[in-house]
Amino acid sequence: MKRKRFLAIFVTCSILAMVLGTATTYAQDGPPSPAIISSHVVENIDGTDVTEGHLMAGDTYTVSFTVNVGVDLADNTLILSTPMEKVGDRYWQLENAYEGVDTQLWQPGLSQIEFNVVEGDAEFTLRGSVPSDYTSQELPNEEYLHFPKSISLIQLSLGPDGDQLGERSLIVKDQAILAYEQTLADKELLLQEATTDPNEADPKYVKLVEDVIDRAEDLYANGYVENAKDLLDTLPISVSGFPIPVSEESSLPYLIGIIVLAVILIVSVALFLRARANSSFIRQQVDEEAGRLDVLSVRISKINKQLGEDVEQVKEQLERIIGR
């Protein structure tokens, strides 16, 4: 009797759990989307597949994609749009006989097209170019900031006021950004080689190189891509350019520090003078380096009093520039 009662309770609980689980699944999934972008391929002008890569500002691309429409919805439309610029006389090309698109009435020369919701697969080709200024921002002083940005190549939505059903995006870069990234990769590899054998490079100089790379990344993050690359270019091109370890009594590490810091300060002051619209960021950088020179001058004075006084004068001049 007890065994039958236990079995009945077990079966009841199992059925209840299945019912609740099914109800929860339906509640989470919600209604299916009427249409999705089921596949896409992005190619540049020479036919190279860049679907998993990045785009370049100003370049032309072809996007081949399929819109899978799962239902017929009378009196409803789907909208495809793109922010790319037109190349030639049209953006869009219908590659199959999808019945939802009336090729006699549609306007493929517009950046946005609308078609009926008819069950089936619609195969499209989109051709356009990324705006040449997509990754750049002009300052009042005619300088330019550069930022990698994502672009939604295609956007699919339900009706003019409907929800967005899908999009396909890629990151856009430009030549200045690529040049910086390559230079940064080279310098980081150089730094890795220098730290592999501590007897090959002076640790104090290695630390200064790390500081220069960090400062360049700060500039890059704020859009000063070209200045960040110029700063990285002041570093040696090979490990042989790194000074070898020296004794604590030698003044060489301090002289090296002065040279590297002077490069940083020169670049920072140049940025301050050339980018007044963003002076607060540059002011902060110069202020930090002036503070470091203050500490460095005290240490140098213990070795060479005259050299210490010269460094102190440089620091005071920088403080006058930033109004400290």
Salt bridges, closest charged atoms under 4 A:
GLU143 OE1 - ARG274 NH2 3.43
ASP174 OD2 - HIS146 ND1 2.82
GLU181 OE1 - LYS173 NZ 3.15
ASP211 OD1 - LYS207 NZ 2.85
ASP211 OD2 - ARG292 NH2 3.00
ASP218 OD2 - ARG215 NH1 3.30
ASP233 OD2 - LYS229 NZ 2.88
GLU248 OE2 - LYS204 NZ 3.17
ASP287 OD1 - ARG324 NH1 3.26
GLU288 OE1 - ARG215 NH2 3.54
GLU289 OE2 - ARG215 NH2 2.68
GLU289 OE1 - ARG292 NH1 3.45
ASP294 OD1 - LYS315 NZ 3.34
GLU312 OE2 - LYS315 NZ 2.92
GLU319 OE2 - LYS315 NZ 3.90
GLU319 OE2 - ARG324 NH1 3.36
